């Protein structure tokens, strides 16, 4: 995991959701949340269309955080897909998930937000903290920004509706694989 967050424009978009300066001052939970994310205390169990689920471990306990992210509208998704197709023609690495920062700039020019404000998200955490968002929620967003820096395509996946065709091919493909534990080592190579 990267030591800094917001290295790419994709990650910075998510980082801005937690590091906005308020009129009353910055959130006092941010330094603790950054430390938790930097120290690897955040483990994602799900990062998919509209959903982020993470386990955030502190000294005392592990808290489960679920964040619901609003999806793009159909017209926004069409614009994003068009930009990605255009970028893919010029740069082959787009097909592997390496998205150039210039796409973020183009999305902003079209008033399409890569990330959403925390107030637009739904969030739940099983901690007993009274502050909203809690430190675990903030740590999950920091870790998400770092993960998106590493894999910018996650930012698109998070805001896009699930692809029905992609789900079918994924389930078909997964049925072709078997766990290694199901293979009998003695008979696999012959006796």
N, C-alpha and C positions, 0 to 999 in steps of 0.2 A: 504494500500500500504506500502511496506517496506521502511524504512528510508534510507537504504543503497542499492546500486545497485551492481549487480555482485556477489551476495552471492553464487550462484551456478555456476558451469562451463558453463551452458547454458546461464545464464545472463551475465557472464563475457565475453563470446564470442561476444555478442552484445555491451557490454560496451567498449570493445577494439576498436570498429569501430569509436568511437568518442574521446577516450582518448589516441590516439596514439601521441607520442611525435614527433613533426616535428623538422626539423633542425633549423627553425627560432624560435621555442618556442611553447608553448601550445596556443590553441585558447582562446582569451580573453572572448569569449561568454560562455565558459563552466560553470563557476560558476553561472551565471544567469540561464542557462539551467537546471543545477542540482537543483537550488532553485525552479524553476517553477515545475519541476517533483516532488520534495519532498513535495511541498505545495499542491499537488493535482490540479494543474492548467492545467493538461493534461487529457482530457477525450477522450477515444477511441470510435469511432463509428463503425470502422471495423478493425478487425485483422483476415485476412483470407489468403488463398493461394495467395502469391505474392503481397498482398496489406495491407497497414496500413493507416488508415485515422483517424486523431485526430483533436480535437478542443483544442487549447492552449490559455488560458485566461491570459491576463496581466491586469495591472491596467486600461489601456486605452481602450483595445479592445480584441476581440477574433479572432484569426487567424486560418484558416483551413489549415491543412497540409496533403498532400497525398504523401506517399512514396511507390514506386514500387520496389519490391525485386525480383531479378532473382531467378527462380526456379532451383532445382537440375535437373541434366540430368536423363534420364531413368536408366542408370547404377548406378548412385549415389542413386536414390530412392530405387532401388532394394537392394543395400548394406545397406541402412538405415533400410528398412523393415526387412531384415535378422537379423540385430543387435537387433532390437526391439523385434522380435520373440524370439530370444535366451534369451534376458534379461527377457522377459515375462515368460518364462518357469521357470526361477530361482526366479523371484520376481513378485508376483501377483499384486503389486501396479502399475506396468507398464501399465496394462490395464486401470487404472483409470487416467493415465496421469502423474504419478509420475515417471519421468525418472531419473535413476542414472547418476551421473556425469561421471562414467566410460565409458558410451556410447560416450560422447564427446571426450574422450581420444582415443577411438577406431576409431572414425570418423577421427580425426586428423591424426592418424597413416595411414589411407587410403587416405589421402589428400582430404578429403571431409570437406568443410568449413561449420560450423554451421551458421555463420553470414558472410555477405559480406561487403567489404569495401564500404564506402559511395559513392565513385566514381563509383561503379557498380550499385548503386541504381538510380532510377529516383525520383526526389522530386519536389513538387510544394507547394508554400505557398502564400497566398494572402496578405502577409505583404509587407510593402514598404522597407524592409531592403535590403541593397546592398550586404551584406556579404553572401557568399555561402559556406557551409550551414548556414542558418539563425538560430537565437536562438530558434525559434519555432520548427524547424526541429531537432535540437540537443535535445531540451527538450522532444520531442516525442520519440527519440531513448533512452534517459535515462529512461523515463517512461516505454518504451517497455522492456528494460532490467529488470526493477523491476517486471513487469508483467510476464515475462518469468521465473524469479526466483520463482515466486509463482506458475506458471503453465508451467513447462518445455516443455510440449507437444506443446505449441504454437510455439516454435522454429522450430519444425518439420512441423507443419501445414503451417507456413509461407513460407517454402522453398519447399513444396510438391505441386504437381498438384492436383486440386480438384478431389475428388473421385466421379465418376459418380454414382456408386452403392450407396454410402453414401448419395448423394443428393436425390436420389429417395426415399430412406427409410426415410430421414428427412422430405420430403414433404408429404409422406404418413402419418408419425407419426403426423405431425403438423395438418393435417386435422382431426385428432381424438380429438383435443383439441378445446375448444371454450372459448372465453373471458368470465370472470365472469360477466361482465356487460350485457351479453346476457341472463343471467339466471334471470327469474322472481322469486324473493325471496318468494313472497306470494304463488305462485302455486307450487314451487319446493318441499316443504315439505307437501303440501296438506292443504286444508282449514278445 
